[in-house]
């Protein structure tokens, strides 16, 4: 029997959330769970279910519903959902042998997916009995290679992979033998991997998991004597906390910069200071923001900036700083400062970096809105919507919703805004 590429594995079909969503015809939740639990992209769901990709994304965000009997039947057939689960008669493909084959094919694989998504310690591959510096170096190189996936994929796609790498290093720490120096190197590597997994969790909308990973990272880094990584873990915690408590986040971010010296690698200095700038911007501290951005610029312009940098901070460059500065000035409602920085920074992104281009475009759209350039704001927000399609990241979608809602509230009568609102409905 041939199954469509969107066929839901039995284990996913039997999830309580999935069963409830199917009964209620809440296909937004169905699509979201299909991506999170079965790894089926919104692009693929759209193609197989005969729905526009932006419509799939909108449904997953809770915007709108599927009411048509014909469309419900199409979705049920594409996902191989038995008719009884959506209030339909048995579908033509539903035979005893077919369903048994589906169960045999999927049950073991789904068990693994479910564990990876919900348990704190997925069983990684076997680990060596004895570990030396060479093994740690190879693991560190692999971590650096995998980090590059974050350039083009969202956290929804990378979280399980990054978490598995971190869990494997934890298992090596627990089960292998090594000397004291290698142990410290392994702890530092685990701290680095936990930060990467935490970032992917945050990007994929798993905020609770992200906080736990950042805290584990800080603890491991401190035990390893890796002060730069420990400070970066603090900066990550501040970055995530900024929406809930800006002042507390600003204090945490400032603390992460307290022990920065000229011995701290240039890109690490820049990274810590730019995150401090963002936290201060959200807290409404314009002077503090400007001072922190100046520190970040000075770090990237320092003599040591051209030398070797830690792999986990080497991505920080002038383009990144332009984007962050533009975001900060947008947050502080200073569009004349924000727009040139964001335009310059976004000019360096191509469509392969869709998540970041989409996310950063929302700040440019917001800056244009503040400046009264409503049509341009709508155009840029529309471009952000196109780029976010099929990207497994929660952040662009959240930002697009905020920007479009603000435009609709303030300028709903403008034709370009009305068209944008219709596209996101």
N, C-alpha and C positions, 0 to 999 in steps of 0.2 A: 504494500500500500504506500502511495506517495503522499506525504504531508506537505502543506504549504509551509514556507519558511517562517510564517508567523504562528504556527501551531503551538499552543501553550502546553508545556509538559504537565503531566497529571498532578505532580506535587504542587505546581503553581495554581492549577485549577482548584485544588482542594484547600488552599489557604483560606482561613475564615474571612479575611478582608476581601479576597477575590469573590468568594461565594456571595457575600453580602452585596458587593458592588454589582455583580451580574444580576442578582434578583431585582435590584433597584434600577437596573439599566443605567447605572452610573459609569458610563464608558470612559470618562476621564480618569477615574480611579483604576479601571481595568487597564487602560493604556499605560498608566504610570507604573502599575505593578508588573505589567508585561516587560517593561524596560528594566525595572529595578531587579526583578527576580528571575527573569528569563533572558535578559540581555538583548531584547528585540528593540531596535532603534525606532524612533518615531517615523523616520523616513520609510522604513520597511512596513510599519503598520499602516501608514498612509497609502502606500502603493497597493498593498494587499486588500485593504478594506475600502478602497475607492473613495478616500477622503483627502482633501488637500492637506499637505503637511502642516500649514499654519493652523488649520482647524484642529488637527490632532493635538498640537501643542496647547491651543486654547482650551480644549476639553480637559487636558491633563492639569491645567491650572485652575480648573473649576468653573470655566466660563462656558455656559451653554450646555445643552443636552442633546442626545440623539432620541428622537421620538418616532421616526418613520419605521413602520413594520419591515419594509423592504430593506432598509439600511441595517436594522438590528439583525436580520437574517444574514445579510452579507458579512457583517462583522463576526457573527457566530460561526459561519462556515470558514472564514479566513483564520480564525483563532482555534478552530476545532473545539468549540464549546458545545456540549450536548444541549439539544433543544430544551430539555426540562429545566436547565439552569437559568434560562432567560425567558421562560414562559412560552416556548414554542413546541410544536410537535417534534418528534425525533427527526433529525436531519437525514437526508438521503445517504450520507456517508456513515451513519451510525449503524454498525453491525457489531455483533458480539466479538467476532474475530478481529475486526478493526480496532475496537477499544482495547481488547486484550493485548494486541501488538503494540499499541500506543503506550500502554502501561509498562510493558516489558522494556520497551526502548528507552523510556524516559525516567523511570523511577529512581534508578541509581544516580543518574546525572543530576536530577533535580535535588536529591538529598544533598549532594555536594554544593549546589548553588545555594540552597537554603542555609546550610551551615556557614558558608562564606559570608552570607549577608547578615546573619544574626548572632553568631557566636564569637566571643572575644579571642578564641584561640583555634584557628583552623589548622588541621594537621598539615605541616609543610613536608617537602621531600625529606628523605633521610639525610642525616648530617654526619660529617666525618668524626671519627673517634678522637683524633688529635688535630688541633688547629694551630697553625703558625702564622707568621707575618705574611707569607705569600698568599695564604687563603684569604686573609682579611683584605689584602690589596685587590684580589680578584673580586671579592664581594663588593668592595667599594667602587670598583670600575663598573660592575654591573648596575649598581644603584645609580651611578651617574648616567649611564646609558638610558636606563628606564625613566629617569627624571625628564628626559627630553620628550617623552610622550605627553607631558603636561602642556607642551607648546601647542599641540594640535588636538588634544582630546580633553573632554571634561572629566570631572571627578566621578561622575556616574559610570564612566568606562574604565577608569584607572584605579578606583579605590580598592577593589579586591586584589588586584595585582600588587599594589604597594603594601597593602596590609599583609599579604602572604610573605613578601620579602622581609618585612619587619618580624613577623612571627617565626620565620626560619632562623633569623639571627638570635631571637630570644631562645629558640630551642638549642642552638649551638652553645649559647651561654650556659644553658641548664645542663646539657647532656654531654658536651665534649670536654676534653681536657686541653689546657693551655697554660702558658706562664702568665705572670702578673702583667707584663707589658702588653701582651696580646689581649688579655682580658680587658684592659682599659681601651684598647683600640676597638674591640668588639662592642663595648658599651657605647663608645662615641658613635660607631656606625649605627647601632640600634636607635640612638637618639636622633640621628639624621633621618633614618627610615621612618621613625614614628612621626616626625614632622611632615614628611612627604605624604604619608598615609593620612595624617590629620588634615592636611591641606586638601587632599582629594575628598575626604569625608565632608569637609566644610563646603567645598565647591559643589558636591553632589547633594547637598541638603541634609547631610547627617550631622547636625551640629553637636548633638550630645556625644557621639563617638569622637568628633574632632577635639572637643575639650579634653576628653580622657586621654587621647593620644598625645596632645600637647603637654599635658601634665606628666605623663610617663616619660616623654622626651626630656623634659626639664630634669626630672629625677635621674635618669640615666646619664645625661650630660654632666650633671653635678658630680655624680659618682665617678665618672671618667675623668674629671678635671677639665672638661671641655667647656670653658667659660663662654666662648662665643656662641656655641650651640645652645647653652642654657639661656643666654640672653635672647637668642632668637626665638626660643620656645615662649619666653615671656611676651615678646613682641607679637607672636601669633595669637596668644591668649588675648592680648589687648585688641588686636585687629578684629577678632571675633566678637569681643564683648562691647565694641564701640556703640552698636545700635541700642543695646539694652541700657547701658550706663556710661555715657560719654565721659563724664568726669573721672570715674573710676578707671576707665580704659586709658585715658590720658595719663593718669598717674602710673599705671602699670607700664605703659610705653616709655614714659620718662625714666622709670626705674631701669628699664632694659638698656638705656643709654648711659646710666650713671658711671659704669666702669669702663666705658669706651676710652681707649688711649690711642696714641699714634702707632702702637704695636698691634692694634686690632686691624685685620686686613681691610683694605679700602672698601671693597664691595660690602663687607659686613657692616662697616661704619655707615655707609650710604643706606643700606637696607634698614638698619635700626632707626636711623634718623628720619627716613621718609615715612616709616610707619608711625613714628612719634608725631610727625607733621600731620598725618591723616587724623590721628586720634585728637589732636589739638584743634583741627579744623572742625570736626564734628562737635567738639565741645564749645565751639564759637570763639576760640582764642586766635585771632588773626595775627597778633604779634608773635605769639609762640609758634604758630604755623610757619611764618616767614623765617624765624630764627632756625627752626628745625630743617627747613628746606635748604637754607644757606649752608648748614652743616653737611647735609647730604651732597650738595654740589661741590663743596670743598673736598669732601672725601673722594669723589670721582675725579677731581682735578689734581689730586695729590700725586707726588712722584711715584709712590708705591702702587698706584692704581694700574699701572701697566705691567706689574709683575704677576707671579702666580697667585691665584685666588682660590679659596675653597670652592669645590664643585657646587655646593648647595647655595652659594651666593653669587657665583660668577655670572649669572644671567642679569644682574643689576647693572644697567648702563644708563646713558643719557636719555635714551628713548623712554625707558621705564620711569626715569625721574620726571621727564616732561609730562608723561601721563599722570603720574601721581600729583604733581604740582597743579596740573589742570583740574584734576578731581577736587583737590583741596580748595582752589579758588572758586570752583563751581559751588561747593558746599557752603562757602562763605559769601556766596552771591556777589562775586566779583567777576562778571563775565568778560570784561575787557582784558583781564589777565588770563582767564581760563581758556577762551576760545583759541587764541594763537598757539598755545602750548598743546592743546588737544588735537588741533588740526595737524600740527607738525608731527606729533607722536603717532597719530593714526595713519599718517602718510607712509609710515614704515611697516605697516601690517598688511599682509595679503590675506586672501580668503582662506588659505590653509590654517590660519590662526583665527578661526571664526569665533571661538568663544571670547577671546580677549578683544577682538575687534568689535564684536557685538556689545560686550559689556562697556567698553570705554566709549563707544558711540553714544550710549545712553547719557553719559555725563556731558558730552558735547551737545546733545539734544536739550538737556536741562539748561546748560549755559545759554543756548540760543533762546530758550523760553524766557529766561530771566532778562535777557537783553531785548525782548520784544520781537525777536525774529521768528514768528510763530510758524510760518510756512517752512522755513529752513529747519526748524526744530522737528516738524512733522516728517519732513523728508529724511532726516538723519535717523529718527526713531524708526521709520519704516525700513531703512537699511539695516538697522540693528535687529529688527524682527526677522528679516530674511536670513541674516547671518546666524541667528540663534536656532533656526530650524534644524532639528536633528542633533543638536549639540547636547551632550549629557551633562549639563551644568545647570544648577538651580539659579545661580546668581544673575545671568543675563535676563532670564524670564522674570525674576522678581523686579529687577530694575526697569524693564520694559513696562511692566504693569504700572509701576509707580509713575513713570514719565507720561505714559498715555493717559492715566487717570487724571494727572495734574493738567495736561493739555485739554482734556475733555471738560474738566470743571471750569477752567478759565477761558477757553477759546473754542468751545464745542460748536459754535456756529460757523467757524472758518472751514471752508470746504475741504482743505487738505487734512484738517484734524478730524472732521467727520468721516472721511474716507479711511483714515488710520484707525479710528475707533471701530469701524465696520470690519476691518481686516482682523482685528484682535477679538472680535465678539465670539 
